[in-house]
Amino acid sequence: MSESQAVVLTTSGSRYINRLCKHWQHKLNVSHDEHQGRVTFDGGVCHMRAEVDALHLQLTAEDEATRERLEEVVALHLERMASRESLDIVWKSAVS
C-alpha cells in the first residue's frame, strides 16, 4: 500500500467535498456528508475532511504509481471545483 496526505488551506472545504462527491458519484463508489467524504477509485481510496480553515485529503492506493496518478486526478478536479480560489495542493507521502 502507498499513502499520501495533503492539507489545503481553504474556508470552503465542505463545499468542495460536496461538489467533488456529486461529480464522482455517477461513476465511483462515494459517500459523504457535510464535513467528510470518501471516494473509492480503481486501485485506491481518497478520504476528505473539512475543517473551518482547511481541507484534509488522505489517499491510500495499491502501489506508488497508482497513488501518484490519483494525486493528480484529485488535485485537478479540486482545482476545477475551486475555479475562483487558488489552492496550494502539496501531497506528502506517508512513510510506512
CORHUSUL-V985236 format. One line per field, one symbol per residue. phi: phi as a letter, one per 40 degrees, with the letter a starting at -180 (. if undefined). psi: psi as a letter, one per 40 degrees, with the letter a starting at -180 (. if undefined). burial: 1 if it has 24 or more other ideal C-beta (glycine too) atoms within 12 Angstrom, else 0. Layout:
phi = ???
psi = ???
burial = ???
//
This chain:
phi = .bbaaabbcacbdccccdccccccccbbcbbabcbaaabbccgabbbbbcbdbabcbbbbbcacccdcccdccccccccccbdcbcbbbbcbcccb
psi = ihiiiihhhiefdddddddddddeedeihiiiadeiihhhiheihhhhhhideihhhhhhididdddddddddddddddddfdehhihhhhhhhh.
burial = 011111010101111111111001000101010001111110011111110001111111100001101110111011001100001010100000
//
